[in-house]
Amino acid sequence: MAEDAILGFLEKQEEISDSGKFAEEHGFDHNEIVNIIKSLNGFRLVDAQDIKREKWVLTDEGKLYADKGSPEVQLFLAIPPEGISREDLQKKVDSSIFKIACNQAMKNKWIEMGKQVSRKVQNVDDRVKNLLIQVQDGEIIGQEDVEALKKRKLIAPQTWKGYSLRKGPNYAPKRKKAATDFTKENLQRGDWKDWELKEYNFEAKGQLAEGGHLHPLLKAFLHVRNRLQLIFLHMGFEEMPTNNFVESSFWNFDALFQPQQHPARDSHDTFFLKVPSTTKELPENYVERVKHVHERGGYGSRGYVYEWKREEANKNLLRTHTTAVSSRMLYQLAQKPFTPKKYFSIDRVFRNEAVDRTHLAEFHQIEGLVCDKGLTLGDLIGVLYDFFSRLGMTKLKFKPAYNPYTEPSMEIFSYHEGLKKWVEIGNSGMFRPEMLLPMGLPEDAKVIAWGLSLERPTMILYGIDNIRDLFGHKVDLGLIKKNPICRIGI
């Protein structure tokens, strides 16, 4: 047993100077020896001192060259005495080493490069390979050679850690195991009198009980979402039902006067479902009106002048925006006597986006709309300023934009103090007549609407500059435990 070997050695000798050599001489694994030394040192049976040794080891590239030879020698040996064209030489030498091989061989003045590559010397010595083999065998090489190999990233330093040992204040040739259990039988037999009892630490704290922790986004979601809900409710809005993550292309795109050739319908931008791949129920009369306005226009519009396909509208997808919910709600509103309405929703949407510091493939969208007669773009800007100022975001900019279902359209920007730049936080506009009138809404009814992600305002309000610190697989789990829940009233 390794522990007995260590204690027994120290009984006769004053010191174990090197735990590595001790393990090698006695046939033990050094990692096992290290664990035992830590335990013996903790109980003060030995006094252990750290020792470190640094040595050079081959990198993966260095091992490859130690086996096959350095790139420059491989290149040199590939050149026949009569010379060879550069193109033919490239075919004979691995492309991954060709460039460095040429540079090193020319630096060594072994070859002459042109359209024809020729040898300038007859024979070469593969000094690099020989040095790598020496390092591999544990031999010492000169400092100049070390620097040269290190510069080429063929060797790397490796630190070996071990211990030197002496007897500690509680040293004994054999460790007596301290008893931890005390039974009625032990008392009756009296054998406990010869025991060494393990000390009980009354000051020690028990292990912290692990419990569930809310995700930072959920904490922020609870806080910011609750604030947003209260803001909307104070402004007289009703919340829309958003329980359909899976939506048909008809409600997600077609009802919004978005053409079937639009890039957003491509699988590179949208997640389409395999099962169930299509929807079975759509309001047929409304579908026909939507088809007509797409193909031939109406309400002052030429339409898109293409053949509208029902099979495209039937395709199921993960909704790309909660505006699909708005299209359903406006259609239901149009089936009744007209009543002005204010609607909002806050829920998850999905887009097949490249993930970066400000984009994710899934996020939460905040949607708001006002349906009434006589609304203008000025009403939209006023509502947006009112909405965002209640959220504490007063630095806003608006930029003209294009949306298939709104005209005019505006992108909304807010200043991010952490990034020190204007960040796009949403889109807005007035729904087009080609979208509203086929639903059955009155001609003088107007709808102003806007949509933004929940994550962007949260980043701005909390000073977070990378969305992946807030949501996704790269979130710091320690942050989840430490970050407090904060709820602030309006």
C-alpha positions as CSV (number, residue, x, y, z in Angstrom):
1,M,0.0,0.0,0.0
2,A,1.4,3.4,-1.0
3,E,0.6,5.1,2.4
4,D,2.4,2.4,4.4
5,A,5.3,2.7,2.0
6,I,5.6,6.5,2.6
7,L,5.3,6.3,6.4
8,G,7.6,3.3,6.5
9,F,10.2,5.1,4.4
10,L,10.1,8.1,6.7
11,E,10.5,5.9,9.7
12,K,14.0,5.0,8.5
13,Q,14.9,8.0,6.4
14,E,14.8,11.7,7.2
15,E,13.2,12.9,4.0
16,I,11.5,11.9,0.7
17,S,13.1,14.5,-1.5
18,D,11.0,13.9,-4.7
19,S,7.6,12.2,-4.7
20,G,8.0,11.5,-8.5
21,K,11.2,9.5,-8.0
22,F,9.7,7.8,-5.0
23,A,6.7,6.7,-7.0
24,E,8.9,5.5,-9.9
25,E,11.2,3.5,-7.6
26,H,8.4,1.8,-5.7
27,G,6.1,1.2,-8.7
28,F,3.3,3.5,-7.7
29,D,1.3,5.9,-9.9
30,H,2.3,9.4,-9.0
31,N,-1.2,10.7,-9.0
32,E,-2.1,8.1,-6.3
33,I,0.9,9.2,-4.3
34,V,-0.1,12.9,-4.5
35,N,-3.6,12.2,-3.2
36,I,-2.1,10.2,-0.2
37,I,0.4,13.0,0.5
38,K,-2.4,15.6,0.6
39,S,-4.3,13.4,3.1
40,L,-1.3,12.7,5.3
41,N,-0.3,16.4,5.2
42,G,-3.8,17.4,6.3
43,F,-3.6,15.2,9.4
44,R,0.0,16.5,10.0
45,L,1.5,13.1,9.8
46,V,3.9,14.6,7.3
47,D,5.0,18.0,6.3
48,A,4.9,18.4,2.5
49,Q,6.6,21.1,0.5
50,D,5.7,21.8,-3.2
51,I,8.4,21.1,-5.8
52,K,8.1,22.0,-9.5
53,R,10.1,21.1,-12.5
54,E,9.6,22.5,-16.0
55,K,10.4,20.6,-19.1
56,W,9.8,21.0,-22.8
57,V,7.4,18.7,-24.6
58,L,6.5,18.3,-28.3
59,T,3.4,19.9,-29.6
60,D,1.2,17.8,-32.0
61,E,3.0,19.5,-34.9
62,G,6.4,18.8,-33.3
63,K,5.5,15.1,-32.9
64,L,4.5,14.9,-36.6
65,Y,7.9,16.4,-37.7
66,A,9.8,14.2,-35.2
67,D,8.2,11.2,-37.0
68,K,8.2,12.3,-40.7
69,G,10.9,15.0,-40.7
70,S,10.8,18.7,-40.8
71,P,8.8,20.4,-43.6
72,E,11.9,21.9,-45.2
73,V,13.6,18.5,-45.5
74,Q,10.4,16.9,-46.8
75,L,10.4,19.6,-49.5
76,F,14.1,19.2,-50.3
77,L,13.8,15.4,-50.7
78,A,10.8,15.9,-53.0
79,I,13.0,17.9,-55.5
80,P,14.9,15.7,-58.0
81,P,18.5,16.6,-58.9
82,E,17.4,18.0,-62.3
83,G,14.8,20.3,-60.6
84,I,11.0,20.4,-60.8
85,S,8.3,22.9,-61.7
86,R,6.6,24.7,-58.7
87,E,3.2,23.2,-59.7
88,D,4.5,19.6,-59.8
89,L,6.4,20.2,-56.5
90,Q,3.1,21.3,-54.8
91,K,1.5,18.1,-55.9
92,K,4.3,16.0,-54.2
93,V,4.4,18.0,-50.9
94,D,1.5,18.2,-48.4
95,S,-0.3,21.5,-49.0
96,S,-0.5,22.2,-45.2
97,I,3.3,22.4,-45.0
98,F,4.2,23.7,-48.4
99,K,4.5,27.4,-47.6
100,I,6.5,27.0,-44.4
101,A,8.7,24.4,-46.1
102,C,9.5,26.8,-48.9
103,N,10.3,29.6,-46.5
104,Q,12.5,27.5,-44.3
105,A,14.4,25.9,-47.2
106,M,15.1,29.2,-48.8
107,K,16.1,30.7,-45.5
108,N,18.6,27.8,-45.1
109,K,19.8,28.5,-48.7
110,W,19.0,24.9,-49.7
111,I,16.8,25.7,-52.8
112,E,16.3,28.3,-55.5
113,M,12.7,29.2,-56.3
114,G,11.3,30.3,-59.6
115,K,9.1,28.7,-62.2
116,Q,11.6,25.9,-61.8
117,V,12.6,24.8,-58.3
118,S,16.1,23.4,-58.0
119,R,18.5,22.3,-55.2
120,K,21.4,24.6,-54.3
121,V,23.1,21.9,-52.1
122,Q,23.4,18.2,-52.6
123,N,22.6,16.9,-49.1
124,V,21.0,18.4,-46.0
125,D,20.9,17.4,-42.3
126,D,17.5,17.4,-40.6
127,R,18.6,19.2,-37.6
128,V,15.0,20.1,-36.6
129,K,14.0,16.5,-36.5
130,N,17.1,15.5,-34.5
131,L,16.4,18.3,-31.9
132,L,12.8,17.2,-31.6
133,I,13.8,13.6,-30.9
134,Q,16.2,14.8,-28.3
135,V,13.5,16.8,-26.6
136,Q,11.1,13.8,-26.9
137,D,13.8,11.6,-25.1
138,G,14.2,14.1,-22.3
139,E,17.6,15.2,-23.3
140,I,18.7,18.8,-22.7
141,I,19.3,21.0,-25.7
142,G,20.8,24.5,-26.0
143,Q,18.8,27.6,-25.2
144,E,19.2,28.9,-28.7
145,D,17.7,25.7,-30.1
146,V,14.9,25.9,-27.6
147,E,14.0,29.4,-28.7
148,A,14.1,28.4,-32.4
149,L,11.7,25.4,-31.8
150,K,9.5,27.4,-29.5
151,K,9.2,30.2,-32.1
152,R,8.0,27.6,-34.6
153,K,5.5,26.2,-32.0
154,L,7.1,22.8,-32.2
155,I,7.7,22.6,-28.4
156,A,5.8,23.9,-25.4
157,P,6.7,24.1,-21.7
158,Q,5.1,21.6,-19.3
159,T,5.2,22.0,-15.5
160,W,5.5,18.9,-13.4
161,K,4.3,19.2,-9.8
162,G,5.3,17.0,-6.9
163,Y,6.3,17.1,-3.2
164,S,9.2,16.7,-0.8
165,L,8.2,15.1,2.6
166,R,9.4,15.1,6.2
167,K,7.8,13.8,9.4
168,G,5.0,15.9,10.7
169,P,4.2,16.7,14.4
170,N,1.6,13.8,14.4
171,Y,3.9,11.3,12.6
172,A,3.4,7.6,13.3
173,P,4.7,4.6,11.3
174,K,1.1,3.6,10.7
175,R,-2.0,5.9,10.6
176,K,-4.5,5.0,13.2
177,K,-8.0,5.4,11.7
178,A,-10.0,7.8,13.8
179,A,-13.4,6.3,14.8
180,T,-16.5,8.2,13.7
181,D,-19.3,5.8,14.8
182,F,-20.1,5.1,18.5
183,T,-22.7,2.4,19.3
184,K,-24.3,1.0,22.3
185,E,-22.3,-2.3,21.8
186,N,-19.0,-0.3,21.9
187,L,-20.0,1.2,25.2
188,Q,-20.9,-2.3,26.6
189,R,-17.7,-3.9,25.4
190,G,-15.5,-1.0,26.5
191,D,-13.4,-1.2,23.4
192,W,-13.9,2.5,22.8
193,K,-11.3,3.2,25.5
194,D,-8.5,2.2,23.0
195,W,-9.9,4.2,20.1
196,E,-8.7,7.5,18.7
197,L,-11.9,9.4,18.1
198,K,-12.2,11.9,15.3
199,E,-12.6,15.4,16.5
200,Y,-15.9,17.0,15.9
201,N,-15.8,20.5,14.5
202,F,-18.8,22.4,16.0
203,E,-17.9,25.5,14.0
204,A,-18.1,23.8,10.6
205,K,-21.0,24.8,8.4
206,G,-23.2,22.2,6.8
207,Q,-23.3,21.8,3.1
208,L,-25.4,24.4,1.4
209,A,-28.8,23.0,0.3
210,E,-29.0,23.3,-3.4
211,G,-32.3,24.6,-4.8
212,G,-33.7,25.7,-8.0
213,H,-32.6,29.1,-9.4
214,L,-34.4,31.3,-11.9
215,H,-32.6,31.9,-15.2
216,P,-31.3,35.5,-15.5
217,L,-33.6,36.0,-18.6
218,L,-36.6,34.8,-16.6
219,K,-35.7,37.1,-13.8
220,A,-35.3,40.0,-16.2
221,F,-38.4,38.6,-18.1
222,L,-40.4,38.7,-14.9
223,H,-39.2,42.2,-14.1
224,V,-39.3,43.8,-17.6
225,R,-42.4,41.8,-18.7
226,N,-44.4,42.8,-15.7
227,R,-43.4,46.4,-16.2
228,L,-44.4,46.2,-19.9
229,Q,-47.7,44.6,-19.0
230,L,-48.5,47.3,-16.5
231,I,-47.5,50.0,-19.0
232,F,-49.8,48.5,-21.7
233,L,-52.6,48.1,-19.2
234,H,-52.2,51.7,-17.9
235,M,-52.4,52.8,-21.6
236,G,-55.7,51.0,-22.1
237,F,-54.5,47.9,-24.0
238,E,-55.9,44.4,-23.9
239,E,-53.6,41.3,-24.0
240,M,-53.9,39.0,-27.0
241,P,-53.7,35.2,-26.7
242,T,-50.3,33.9,-27.9
243,N,-50.5,30.2,-27.2
244,N,-49.8,29.2,-30.8
245,F,-46.0,28.7,-31.2
246,V,-46.9,26.7,-34.4
247,E,-48.6,28.9,-37.0
248,S,-49.6,28.5,-40.6
249,S,-47.8,30.4,-43.3
250,F,-51.2,32.0,-44.2
251,W,-51.6,33.8,-40.9
252,N,-47.8,34.4,-40.5
253,F,-47.2,35.7,-44.0
254,D,-50.1,35.7,-46.5
255,A,-52.7,37.5,-44.3
256,L,-50.0,40.2,-43.8
257,F,-49.8,40.9,-47.6
258,Q,-46.3,39.3,-47.6
259,P,-45.6,37.7,-51.0
260,Q,-44.9,34.0,-51.3
261,Q,-41.5,34.8,-53.0
262,H,-40.4,36.8,-50.0
263,P,-36.9,35.8,-48.6
264,A,-38.4,35.4,-45.1
265,R,-40.2,32.3,-46.4
266,D,-37.0,30.6,-47.2
267,S,-35.8,27.7,-44.9
268,H,-32.6,29.7,-44.2
269,D,-34.8,32.3,-42.4
270,T,-37.8,30.3,-41.1
271,F,-38.2,27.0,-39.2
272,F,-40.8,24.9,-41.1
273,L,-42.4,21.8,-39.5
274,K,-42.1,18.3,-40.9
275,V,-45.0,16.9,-38.7
276,P,-47.7,18.2,-39.1
277,S,-46.4,19.9,-42.2
278,T,-49.6,21.7,-43.2
279,T,-52.7,23.2,-41.6
280,K,-56.2,21.9,-42.2
281,E,-58.4,24.8,-41.3
282,L,-58.5,28.3,-42.8
283,P,-61.4,30.7,-43.4
284,E,-62.1,30.0,-47.0
285,N,-63.9,33.2,-48.0
286,Y,-61.1,35.3,-46.4
287,V,-58.4,33.1,-48.1
288,E,-60.0,33.8,-51.5
289,R,-59.9,37.6,-50.9
290,V,-56.2,37.4,-49.8
291,K,-55.4,35.3,-52.9
292,H,-57.1,38.0,-55.1
293,V,-55.2,40.9,-53.5
294,H,-51.9,39.1,-53.9
295,E,-52.5,38.1,-57.5
296,R,-54.4,41.1,-58.9
297,G,-54.4,43.7,-56.2
298,G,-57.3,45.9,-55.1
299,Y,-58.1,48.9,-52.8
300,G,-55.9,51.1,-55.0
301,S,-53.1,48.5,-55.2
302,R,-51.7,46.5,-58.2
303,G,-50.9,43.5,-55.9
304,Y,-47.8,41.4,-56.6
305,V,-49.0,40.0,-60.0
306,Y,-48.0,36.4,-59.5
307,E,-49.7,33.0,-59.2
308,W,-50.6,32.6,-55.5
309,K,-50.4,29.0,-54.3
310,R,-52.6,27.5,-51.6
311,E,-50.0,24.8,-50.7
312,E,-47.5,27.6,-49.7
313,A,-50.1,29.2,-47.4
314,N,-50.9,25.8,-45.8
315,K,-47.3,25.2,-44.6
316,N,-46.8,25.1,-40.8
317,L,-43.9,26.9,-39.2
318,L,-42.6,28.2,-35.9
319,R,-44.0,31.7,-35.9
320,T,-41.5,34.3,-36.9
321,H,-43.3,37.2,-35.3
322,T,-46.3,37.8,-33.0
323,T,-47.8,39.9,-35.8
324,A,-49.3,36.5,-36.8
325,V,-51.4,36.8,-33.6
326,S,-52.3,40.4,-34.6
327,S,-53.6,39.3,-38.0
328,R,-55.9,36.7,-36.3
329,M,-57.2,39.3,-33.8
330,L,-57.9,41.9,-36.5
331,Y,-59.7,39.4,-38.6
332,Q,-61.9,38.4,-35.6
333,L,-62.5,42.1,-34.9
334,A,-63.6,42.7,-38.5
335,Q,-66.3,40.0,-38.2
336,K,-68.2,42.2,-35.6
337,P,-69.6,45.7,-35.7
338,F,-66.5,48.0,-35.7
339,T,-65.1,48.9,-32.3
340,P,-61.8,50.7,-31.7
341,K,-59.3,48.4,-29.9
342,K,-55.8,48.5,-28.4
343,Y,-54.1,45.1,-28.3
344,F,-50.7,43.9,-27.0
345,S,-48.8,40.6,-26.7
346,I,-45.5,39.5,-25.2
347,D,-44.3,36.0,-26.2
348,R,-41.7,33.9,-27.9
349,V,-40.9,33.8,-31.7
350,F,-38.4,31.9,-33.8
351,R,-36.1,32.8,-36.7
352,N,-33.3,30.9,-38.4
353,E,-30.8,33.6,-37.7
354,A,-27.0,33.5,-37.4
355,V,-26.3,33.9,-33.6
356,D,-24.1,36.8,-32.6
357,R,-23.9,39.3,-29.6
358,T,-27.2,40.9,-30.5
359,H,-29.1,38.1,-32.3
360,L,-30.6,34.7,-31.3
361,A,-32.6,32.1,-33.1
362,E,-35.4,32.5,-30.7
363,F,-36.4,35.6,-28.7
364,H,-39.4,37.3,-27.1
365,Q,-41.4,39.8,-29.2
366,I,-43.4,42.7,-27.8
367,E,-46.3,43.6,-30.0
368,G,-48.6,46.5,-29.7
369,L,-51.4,47.8,-32.0
370,V,-54.1,50.4,-32.0
371,C,-57.1,50.1,-34.4
372,D,-59.3,53.2,-34.8
373,K,-60.6,55.6,-37.4
374,G,-58.5,58.6,-38.5
375,L,-55.1,57.5,-37.1
376,T,-51.9,58.9,-38.6
377,L,-48.2,58.4,-38.4
378,G,-48.0,61.2,-35.9
379,D,-50.3,59.1,-33.6
380,L,-47.8,56.2,-33.9
381,I,-44.8,58.3,-33.0
382,G,-46.7,59.8,-30.0
383,V,-47.7,56.4,-28.7
384,L,-44.1,55.1,-29.1
385,Y,-42.6,58.0,-27.2
386,D,-45.3,57.5,-24.4
387,F,-44.7,53.8,-24.3
388,F,-40.8,53.9,-24.2
389,S,-40.6,56.9,-21.8
390,R,-42.7,54.9,-19.3
391,L,-40.1,52.1,-19.7
392,G,-37.3,54.6,-18.9
393,M,-35.9,54.8,-22.5
394,T,-36.1,58.4,-23.6
395,K,-33.3,58.5,-26.2
396,L,-35.2,57.4,-29.3
397,K,-34.7,57.7,-33.1
398,F,-36.9,56.7,-36.0
399,K,-35.7,55.7,-39.4
400,P,-37.9,55.1,-42.5
401,A,-38.0,51.4,-43.4
402,Y,-39.8,48.9,-45.6
403,N,-42.3,46.2,-44.5
404,P,-44.6,44.3,-46.8
405,Y,-47.6,44.9,-44.5
406,T,-47.0,48.5,-43.3
407,E,-46.8,51.8,-45.2
408,P,-45.3,54.1,-44.0
409,S,-42.8,52.0,-41.8
410,M,-40.2,53.1,-39.3
411,E,-37.4,51.3,-37.5
412,I,-37.0,52.3,-33.8
413,F,-33.6,52.9,-32.3
414,S,-32.5,53.5,-28.7
415,Y,-29.1,54.6,-27.4
416,H,-27.2,51.8,-25.5
417,E,-25.0,53.4,-22.9
418,G,-22.9,50.2,-22.6
419,L,-22.2,49.8,-26.3
420,K,-22.1,53.6,-26.8
421,K,-24.1,53.4,-29.9
422,W,-27.7,53.4,-31.2
423,V,-29.2,49.9,-31.2
424,E,-32.3,48.9,-33.3
425,I,-35.0,47.8,-30.8
426,G,-38.0,47.4,-33.0
427,N,-40.1,48.1,-36.1
428,S,-43.3,49.9,-36.6
429,G,-45.7,51.3,-39.1
430,M,-49.3,51.6,-40.3
431,F,-50.9,48.4,-41.6
432,R,-51.6,48.6,-45.4
433,P,-55.2,48.6,-46.8
434,E,-54.2,45.4,-48.8
435,M,-54.0,43.7,-45.4
436,L,-56.9,45.3,-43.5
437,L,-59.7,45.6,-46.1
438,P,-59.8,41.9,-47.2
439,M,-60.4,41.1,-43.5
440,G,-63.6,43.2,-43.7
441,L,-62.6,46.3,-41.6
442,P,-64.1,49.6,-42.7
443,E,-62.2,51.6,-45.3
444,D,-61.6,54.5,-42.8
445,A,-60.3,52.2,-40.1
446,K,-56.5,52.5,-39.6
447,V,-54.1,50.4,-37.5
448,I,-50.8,51.6,-36.1
449,A,-48.5,48.9,-34.8
450,W,-45.0,48.2,-33.5
451,G,-43.0,45.2,-32.5
452,L,-39.7,44.8,-30.6
453,S,-37.8,42.1,-28.8
454,L,-37.9,41.8,-25.1
455,E,-34.2,41.0,-25.0
456,R,-33.0,44.3,-26.5
457,P,-34.7,46.6,-24.0
458,T,-33.6,44.3,-21.2
459,M,-30.0,44.6,-22.4
460,I,-30.2,48.4,-22.6
461,L,-31.9,48.7,-19.2
462,Y,-29.5,46.3,-17.5
463,G,-26.3,47.4,-19.3
464,I,-25.7,44.0,-20.9
465,D,-23.7,44.2,-24.2
466,N,-23.9,40.5,-25.3
467,I,-27.3,38.8,-25.6
468,R,-25.6,35.4,-25.1
469,D,-24.8,36.4,-21.5
470,L,-28.6,36.7,-21.0
471,F,-30.0,33.8,-22.9
472,G,-28.8,30.6,-24.5
473,H,-26.2,27.9,-23.8
474,K,-23.4,30.2,-22.9
475,V,-25.0,31.8,-19.9
476,D,-22.8,31.7,-16.8
477,L,-24.5,29.3,-14.3
478,G,-22.9,31.2,-11.4
479,L,-24.7,34.3,-12.6
480,I,-28.0,32.4,-12.4
481,K,-27.4,31.7,-8.7
482,K,-26.0,35.1,-7.7
483,N,-28.2,37.4,-9.6
484,P,-31.1,38.7,-7.4
485,I,-34.7,39.0,-8.5
486,C,-35.6,42.6,-8.8
487,R,-39.1,43.9,-9.3
488,I,-39.7,47.6,-9.7
489,G,-43.2,49.1,-9.7
490,I,-44.4,51.6,-12.3
